Amino acid sequence: MLLVVDSSVFVAAFRPEEPAHQAARSLLLSLRSGENAADCPLTVLLEVGAAIRRRTGSQELASRVVQLLRDVDHLRFSPFDALSGASALHVALATALRGMDAIVVARAVDLGAPLASFDLEMLQRAQPLVPLFAFTGAPA
């Protein structure tokens, strides 16, 4: 299945103390095995690196996590260009999402792919526009 995955999932996959760590890790493993594939805006990689750096204080760890994600065969990070920007603006105006969240949701809309996220506000606002990925084992 092709998915669009939000940074919240990747951050949780690499941080065992996150409540949804196991569900996020399972999804990441499914991307590594090819059971699922993901196409995410490049901004997701930026958000993951920044979040890991802020939460751990380690630039080295953040760099390693970013490289590990880049090395996943069934995970693509698409560039953000004028066309994707126009789509994200449309989503932001329609949903009142924050800019970076609108970029991720717009990618899911453009691909017709389910959105995987642990960001409850993003999921709530995106639900009328895209299908949502159902995690197994995720906390309520």
MIDO-951861 format. One line per field, with one value per residue: x negated, y negated, z of N, C-alpha, C in turn; residue in one letter. Coordinates in Angstrom, 3 decimals. Each point is the difference from the previous one (the first is absolute). Layout:
BEGIN
n_px X, ...
n_py Y, ...
n_pz Z, ...
ca_px X, ...
ca_py Y, ...
ca_pz Z, ...
c_px X, ...
c_py Y, ...
c_pz Z, ...
residu A, ...
END
This chain:
BEGIN
n_px -0.841, 0.338, -0.843, 0.539, -1.232, 0.604, -0.683, 1.207, 0.236, -0.794, 0.377, 1.247, -0.280, -0.631, 1.116, -0.635, -0.291, 0.138, 1.219, -0.171, -1.046, 0.664, 1.100, -0.724, -0.611, 1.180, 0.491, -1.001, 0.148, 1.293, -0.537, -0.736, 1.037, 0.622, 0.428, -0.527, 0.438, -0.880, 0.755, -1.007, 0.536, -0.962, 1.019, 0.508, -0.947, 0.247, 1.292, -0.261, -0.893, 0.824, 1.021, -0.712, -0.492, 1.200, 0.564, -1.056, -0.080, 0.184, -0.919, -0.910, 0.795, 0.297, -1.289, -0.234, 0.976, -0.398, -1.233, 0.395, 0.718, -1.048, -0.473, 1.213, -0.090, 0.972, -0.906, 0.857, -0.917, 1.192, -0.595, -0.139, 0.957, 0.088, 0.022, -0.943, -0.639, 0.443, -0.305, -1.139, -0.096, 0.438, -0.797, -0.990, 0.417, 0.073, -1.133, -0.653, -0.635, -0.968, -0.928, -0.862, 1.023, 0.310, -1.313, 0.001, 1.038, -0.523, -1.119, 0.653, 0.506, -1.157, -0.439, 1.004, -0.980, 0.111, 0.409, -1.271, 0.606, -0.691, -0.032, 0.668, -0.534, -1.165, 0.131, 0.414, -0.912, -0.831, 0.704, 0.530, -1.324, -0.463, -0.241, 0.296, -1.307, 0.461, -0.606, -0.728, 0.550, 0.626, -0.550, 1.057
n_py 1.168, -0.996, -0.566, -0.990, -0.116, -0.426, -1.083, -0.175, 0.690, -0.681, -1.118, 0.426, 0.294, -1.162, -0.234, 0.981, -1.183, -0.081, -0.450, -0.495, 0.164, 0.976, -0.744, -1.046, 0.729, 0.524, -1.232, -0.483, 1.057, -0.341, -1.199, 0.450, 0.746, -1.137, 0.399, -1.151, -1.078, -0.989, -1.032, -0.637, -1.154, -0.590, -0.823, 1.206, 0.174, -1.232, 0.251, 1.186, -0.477, -1.009, 0.853, 0.872, -0.976, -0.576, 1.175, 0.275, -1.151, 1.062, -0.781, 0.759, 0.152, -1.281, -0.189, 0.871, -0.553, -1.205, 0.414, 0.517, -1.100, -0.717, 0.925, -0.332, 1.193, 0.243, -0.944, -0.809, -0.950, -0.508, -0.660, -1.123, -0.113, -0.778, 1.131, 0.594, -1.147, -0.012, 1.277, -0.240, -1.054, 0.734, 0.976, -0.876, -0.560, 1.229, 0.240, -1.141, 0.901, 0.289, -0.850, 0.447, -0.060, -1.181, -0.147, 0.592, -0.657, -1.074, 0.505, 0.275, -1.215, -0.545, 0.846, -0.527, -0.307, 1.048, -0.767, 0.161, -0.230, -0.557, -0.967, -0.057, -1.206, 0.435, 1.084, -0.745, -0.903, 1.028, 0.509, -1.199, -0.138, 0.771, 1.243, 0.506, 0.133, 1.215, -0.552, 1.100, 0.098, -1.004, -0.836, 0.036
n_pz 0.000, -0.815, 0.853, 0.664, 0.476, 1.088, 0.292, 0.539, -1.094, -0.808, 0.597, 0.033, -1.270, 0.139, 0.671, 0.652, 0.502, -1.307, 0.336, -1.204, 0.767, 0.621, -0.032, 0.380, 0.890, 0.258, -0.064, 0.724, 0.766, -0.114, 0.205, 0.976, 0.365, -0.276, 1.192, 0.387, -0.641, 0.028, -0.276, 0.553, 0.343, -0.652, 0.195, -0.216, -0.894, -0.418, 0.080, -0.557, -0.858, -0.205, -0.084, -0.684, -0.714, -0.071, -0.249, -0.762, -0.646, -0.769, -0.505, 0.602, 1.041, -0.027, -0.231, 0.979, 0.717, -0.378, 0.206, 1.149, 0.133, -0.348, 0.822, 0.424, -0.590, 0.835, 0.244, -0.596, -0.141, -0.311, -0.989, 0.646, -0.914, -1.073, -0.667, 0.738, -0.193, -1.246, -0.068, 0.619, -0.791, -1.008, 0.414, 0.137, -1.131, -0.489, 0.656, -0.225, -0.729, 0.856, -0.410, 0.908, 0.836, -0.517, 0.048, 1.175, 0.456, -0.551, 0.484, 1.132, -0.044, -0.348, 0.925, 0.679, 0.851, 0.805, 0.991, 0.341, 1.144, 0.987, -0.902, 1.147, 0.133, -0.451, 0.735, 0.998, -0.293, -0.082, 0.988, -0.182, -0.032, 0.973, -0.449, 1.171, 0.211, 0.118, 1.038, 0.054, 1.182, -0.600, 0.882, 0.761
ca_px 0.841, -0.721, 0.414, -0.738, -0.284, -0.345, -1.204, 0.307, -0.161, -1.431, -0.579, 0.402, -0.691, -1.384, -0.043, 0.743, 0.849, 1.239, 1.101, 0.334, -1.263, 0.103, 0.788, -0.827, -1.093, 0.577, 0.208, -1.318, -0.470, 0.756, -0.592, -1.288, 0.213, 0.742, 1.421, 0.596, -0.911, 0.430, -0.481, 0.200, -0.700, -1.341, 0.129, 0.119, -1.365, -0.442, 0.680, -0.516, -1.338, 0.113, 0.638, -0.956, -1.051, 0.555, 0.415, -1.122, -1.180, -1.107, -0.064, -0.457, 1.144, 0.945, -0.583, 0.094, 1.403, 0.295, -0.653, 0.712, 1.241, -0.373, -0.451, 1.115, 0.285, 1.392, 0.352, -0.455, 0.236, 0.217, -0.316, 1.086, -0.150, 1.131, 1.240, 0.363, 0.305, 1.368, 0.875, -0.060, 0.734, 1.420, 0.329, -0.075, 1.163, 1.205, 0.028, -0.622, -1.193, -1.281, -0.637, -0.701, 1.016, 0.720, -0.863, 0.104, 1.357, 0.125, -0.659, 0.933, 1.108, -0.494, -0.255, 1.150, -0.566, 0.316, -0.910, -0.397, -0.456, 0.474, 0.411, 1.457, 0.586, -0.192, 0.907, 1.377, 0.230, -0.262, 0.941, 0.928, -0.716, -0.802, 0.169, -0.983, -0.600, 0.373, -1.101, 0.335, -0.803, -0.277, 0.777, 1.207
ca_py -1.168, -1.266, -0.891, -1.227, 0.128, -1.241, 0.059, 0.526, 1.455, 0.317, -0.363, 1.051, 1.253, -0.046, -0.380, 1.017, -0.583, -0.519, 0.945, 0.792, 0.511, 1.324, -0.108, -0.729, 0.904, 1.012, -0.614, -0.195, 1.317, 0.381, -0.757, 0.641, 1.311, -0.157, 0.297, -1.301, -1.007, -1.345, -1.157, -1.108, -1.224, -0.145, -0.740, 0.972, 0.323, -1.166, 0.008, 1.105, -0.369, -1.076, 0.513, 0.875, -0.881, -0.752, 0.862, 0.755, -0.852, 0.599, -0.237, 1.251, 0.914, -0.532, 0.266, 1.442, 0.327, -0.495, 0.894, 1.284, -0.161, -0.130, 1.302, 0.944, 0.171, -0.230, -1.296, -1.080, -1.363, -0.787, -1.427, -0.960, -0.939, -0.916, 0.767, 0.522, -1.174, -0.419, 1.012, -0.179, -1.224, 0.351, 0.801, -0.873, -0.876, 0.816, 0.736, -0.799, 0.680, -0.714, 0.126, 1.267, 1.062, -0.103, 0.584, 1.462, 0.398, -0.227, 1.120, 1.126, -0.319, 0.097, 1.404, 0.838, 1.004, -0.189, -0.788, 0.607, -1.047, 0.037, -1.377, 0.088, -1.134, 0.249, 1.076, -0.489, -0.956, 0.657, 1.108, -0.167, -0.060, 1.199, 1.123, 0.040, 1.310, 0.569, 0.675, 1.065, -0.098, -1.387, -0.421, -0.771
ca_pz 0.000, -0.020, 1.077, 0.308, 1.424, 0.677, 0.831, 1.334, -0.037, -0.035, 1.298, 0.953, -0.333, 0.482, 1.413, 0.754, 1.048, -0.601, 0.238, -1.191, -0.540, -0.621, -1.234, -0.970, -0.379, -0.896, -1.311, -0.603, -0.439, -1.196, -1.108, -0.300, -0.616, -1.243, 0.216, -0.305, -0.553, 0.374, -0.752, 0.920, -0.391, 0.570, 1.257, 1.097, 0.418, 0.769, 1.292, 0.802, 0.462, 0.992, 1.216, 0.701, 0.541, 1.129, 1.116, 0.563, 0.137, -0.748, -1.441, -0.606, -0.066, -0.994, -1.323, -0.251, -0.260, -1.346, -0.968, 0.028, -0.772, -1.416, -0.492, -0.093, -1.432, -0.375, 0.569, -0.875, 0.453, -1.209, 0.162, 0.122, -1.114, -0.169, -0.125, 1.316, 0.821, -0.308, 0.586, 1.456, 0.315, -0.102, 1.183, 1.178, 0.014, 0.180, 1.270, 1.067, 0.516, -0.045, -1.302, -0.213, 0.004, -1.268, -1.028, 0.118, -0.392, -1.445, -0.688, 0.068, -0.910, -1.380, -0.326, 0.350, 0.910, 1.411, 0.832, 1.270, 0.911, 1.381, 0.283, 0.033, -0.714, -1.424, -0.406, 0.041, -1.080, -1.285, -0.223, -1.127, -1.277, -0.296, 0.929, 1.079, 0.228, 1.287, 0.674, 0.939, 1.206, 0.377, 1.156, -0.338
c_px -0.894, 0.604, -0.735, -0.136, -0.479, -1.227, 0.274, -0.205, -1.482, -0.684, 0.338, -0.733, -1.410, -0.127, 0.866, 0.927, 1.301, 1.117, 0.308, -1.237, 0.167, 0.775, -0.817, -1.136, 0.496, 0.216, -1.340, -0.567, 0.739, -0.492, -1.339, 0.188, 0.693, 1.457, 0.831, -1.072, 0.530, -0.646, 0.361, -0.654, -1.360, 0.034, 0.129, -1.390, -0.584, 0.621, -0.529, -1.373, 0.048, 0.589, -0.943, -1.100, 0.498, 0.264, -1.160, -1.216, -1.176, 0.104, -0.402, 1.150, 1.004, -0.505, 0.093, 1.428, 0.387, -0.618, 0.678, 1.297, -0.283, -0.359, 1.122, 0.460, 1.415, 0.554, -0.620, 0.336, 0.041, -0.307, 1.267, -0.223, 1.256, 1.334, 0.442, 0.325, 1.417, 1.007, 0.056, 0.758, 1.505, 0.444, 0.002, 1.228, 1.290, 0.119, -0.478, -1.160, -1.200, -0.682, -0.661, 0.980, 0.772, -0.815, 0.132, 1.378, 0.182, -0.665, 0.919, 1.180, -0.445, -0.206, 1.234, -0.397, 0.443, -1.100, -0.265, -0.587, 0.493, 0.439, 1.529, 0.681, -0.116, 0.979, 1.447, 0.289, -0.184, 1.073, 1.005, -0.682, -0.691, 0.374, -1.119, -0.485, 0.369, -1.187, 0.525, -0.926, -0.329, 0.845, 1.187, -0.185
c_py -1.243, -0.930, -1.329, -0.003, -1.344, 0.208, 0.592, 1.508, 0.366, -0.352, 1.076, 1.314, 0.043, -0.378, 0.958, -0.572, -0.607, 1.032, 0.909, 0.636, 1.328, -0.041, -0.695, 0.878, 1.081, -0.572, -0.209, 1.322, 0.466, -0.771, 0.614, 1.312, -0.106, 0.377, -1.255, -0.863, -1.357, -1.025, -1.214, -1.255, -0.063, -0.755, 0.938, 0.365, -1.136, -0.001, 1.103, -0.349, -1.057, 0.506, 0.896, -0.843, -0.738, 0.902, 0.725, -0.867, 0.488, -0.264, 1.281, 0.999, -0.466, 0.274, 1.481, 0.424, -0.448, 0.917, 1.361, -0.080, -0.121, 1.346, 1.041, 0.057, -0.396, -1.287, -1.088, -1.341, -0.890, -1.466, -0.844, -1.055, -0.864, 0.752, 0.554, -1.140, -0.485, 0.973, -0.165, -1.261, 0.261, 0.780, -0.877, -0.902, 0.772, 0.574, -0.792, 0.749, -0.934, 0.325, 1.347, 1.166, -0.003, 0.593, 1.522, 0.476, -0.176, 1.118, 1.215, -0.222, 0.216, 1.447, 0.887, 1.100, -0.260, -0.770, 0.745, -1.103, 0.301, -1.386, -0.048, -1.153, 0.200, 1.051, -0.471, -0.916, 0.631, 1.015, -0.243, 0.088, 1.293, 1.133, -0.038, 1.432, 0.475, 0.770, 1.120, -0.158, -1.413, -0.355, -0.855, -1.471
c_pz 0.000, 1.038, -0.096, 1.510, 0.542, 0.892, 1.379, 0.073, 0.025, 1.313, 1.028, -0.262, 0.576, 1.471, 0.818, 1.075, -0.540, 0.179, -1.195, -0.631, -0.738, -1.310, -1.088, -0.504, -0.969, -1.399, -0.701, -0.506, -1.252, -1.228, -0.406, -0.749, -1.357, 0.116, -0.275, -0.647, 0.413, -0.907, 0.842, -0.553, 0.701, 1.326, 1.203, 0.520, 0.846, 1.391, 0.908, 0.560, 1.089, 1.315, 0.800, 0.642, 1.241, 1.202, 0.659, 0.277, -0.827, -1.504, -0.724, -0.144, -1.055, -1.415, -0.357, -0.331, -1.410, -1.053, -0.049, -0.808, -1.492, -0.621, -0.116, -1.453, -0.410, 0.608, -0.863, 0.640, -1.233, 0.245, 0.080, -1.078, -0.111, -0.072, 1.355, 0.958, -0.224, 0.611, 1.522, 0.429, -0.036, 1.245, 1.254, 0.096, 0.277, 1.412, 1.214, 0.670, -0.022, -1.326, -0.258, -0.011, -1.315, -1.140, 0.001, -0.461, -1.505, -0.789, -0.016, -0.948, -1.446, -0.437, 0.199, 0.964, 1.436, 0.721, 1.301, 0.875, 1.400, 0.450, -0.098, -0.727, -1.510, -0.498, -0.065, -1.186, -1.380, -0.363, -1.127, -1.370, -0.400, 0.944, 1.046, 0.181, 1.403, 0.577, 0.851, 1.190, 0.406, 1.222, -0.418, 0.252
residu M, L, L, V, V, D, S, S, V, F, V, A, A, F, R, P, E, E, P, A, H, Q, A, A, R, S, L, L, L, S, L, R, S, G, E, N, A, A, D, C, P, L, T, V, L, L, E, V, G, A, A, I, R, R, R, T, G, S, Q, E, L, A, S, R, V, V, Q, L, L, R, D, V, D, H, L, R, F, S, P, F, D, A, L, S, G, A, S, A, L, H, V, A, L, A, T, A, L, R, G, M, D, A, I, V, V, A, R, A, V, D, L, G, A, P, L, A, S, F, D, L, E, M, L, Q, R, A, Q, P, L, V, P, L, F, A, F, T, G, A, P, A
END
